[in-house]
Amino acid sequence: MTLNMTRIATILFALISMLSYGQQFEFEQVDSLIEQEKYNSAFELLNKMDPEQQDPEVVLQKTDVALKYFVKSISHQLFAFKDLDDDDDLLDLRESGDGESFSMYMFPVNEILDTLLIQFPKKYELNRALGNFYYEVHLKYGQNWLMEEPEVLELMYENCKIAVDNGVSDYLTQYCIGYYHVLQEDYNQAISPFLKSIELDTTYPTSYYNLSICYLYTDQADKGTKYAVRSIALYDDTSYKSDASRVAAALYKQAEDFDNAVKYYKLSDEIQPNNYYTINQLLELQLDLGLLNDALKTADSFFELDPKNPRTCSDLVEIYTITDQEQELLDLFERKIEEYNSDKEIIGNIYFHIGEYYRRKEEKIKAKENFLEAKKCFGEVFEKDHYVFQIIEEALND
């Protein structure tokens, strides 16, 4: 009897080992297909391995494939994949909506993971996957998902926190916790998880970027500059690189390292030329430092971004006033009146804001002269019922 039981146990162990080896071999096949960018084949194989969605390991792998390699998604409940050709780019396919027909797989990630957590409450990798899933939903769908956005963010945080507290976090889980605190404007609380995210993945630029933001808002510029600079190097997207350069400049400005502040504002402009926020902040810094020749060039670039937009002149008045360079402002406007003399809308815009400047100074005669010049210019380009004339009349009667 004992011999028979021993033989049965041996056979059972052998069968379990064979099954385990078989699954491991299939996971290796999935990894190979992903390496070859055969994403549809990888997902199909995972489907065959666990058609009833009962195996946590397979579901975790499916979740990873679904979130990273989908070509189309409907509310992150249905997913389509493609075995990419040599000339295919996954992100381009997502954005182009080129009309290709794809088979959709029903895969409601949150429902499946929630069900598995009831069966496997201590399988904290499921919480990690669920938290990361809600982060992806937040990024892709924002307020237009199946739940209200605040609930999505709470579920993201709760599941990531459970994973972290039980020692199964990854860089993204730690990042999500930091990100949640940033959204709550609790920057001090966000610093530690961002640092841990960087420890777990030294190549993820957004952890560096957000950490530098936290140091900026907590007046710890001396700690933040290196993270901002590192994020610039890691980002590929020009918009992100430019934004990170502005953050680096702001940190150096806070640290009173003005040479580097100017350097990184200029770098931001080189990476993404004619960005309103970059030129605005660079101009203010140059004026504040008395770099008037450099400021002239920057002001020209700023004005040329949108000379017919009232905000352009309004912001120039604000920047030159707060930096105590008011005569430079008037000289700039006089130059622009000569330069754009044939465009009455632009000239009217300038005269109006010179009038606004003098009205702030309570120099009523000069304010009135410029408002009347603005009215005359606008009269040549706008109908009599245009709203700008009402604004001018209100200014004249002030």
SULTA-V964239 format. One record per run of one state. SS is the DSSP state (2 for helix, 1 for strand, 0 for the rest). FROM is the first residue (numbers start at 1). LEN is the number of residues. If there is no record, write none. Layout:
BEGIN
ss:SS from:FROM len:LEN
ss:SS from:FROM len:LEN
END
This chain:
BEGIN
ss:0 from:1 len:1
ss:2 from:2 len:34
ss:0 from:36 len:2
ss:1 from:38 len:1
ss:2 from:39 len:11
ss:0 from:50 len:6
ss:2 from:56 len:14
ss:0 from:70 len:2
ss:1 from:72 len:3
ss:0 from:75 len:3
ss:1 from:78 len:3
ss:0 from:81 len:2
ss:1 from:83 len:1
ss:0 from:84 len:6
ss:2 from:90 len:7
ss:0 from:97 len:7
ss:1 from:104 len:3
ss:0 from:107 len:2
ss:2 from:109 len:11
ss:0 from:120 len:4
ss:2 from:124 len:18
ss:0 from:142 len:7
ss:2 from:149 len:17
ss:0 from:166 len:5
ss:2 from:171 len:13
ss:0 from:184 len:3
ss:2 from:187 len:14
ss:0 from:201 len:4
ss:2 from:205 len:13
ss:0 from:218 len:3
ss:2 from:221 len:14
ss:0 from:235 len:3
ss:2 from:238 len:17
ss:0 from:255 len:3
ss:2 from:258 len:14
ss:0 from:272 len:4
ss:2 from:276 len:13
ss:0 from:289 len:3
ss:2 from:292 len:14
ss:0 from:306 len:4
ss:2 from:310 len:13
ss:0 from:323 len:3
ss:2 from:326 len:14
ss:0 from:340 len:4
ss:2 from:344 len:17
ss:0 from:361 len:3
ss:2 from:364 len:16
ss:0 from:380 len:7
ss:2 from:387 len:10
ss:0 from:397 len:2
END
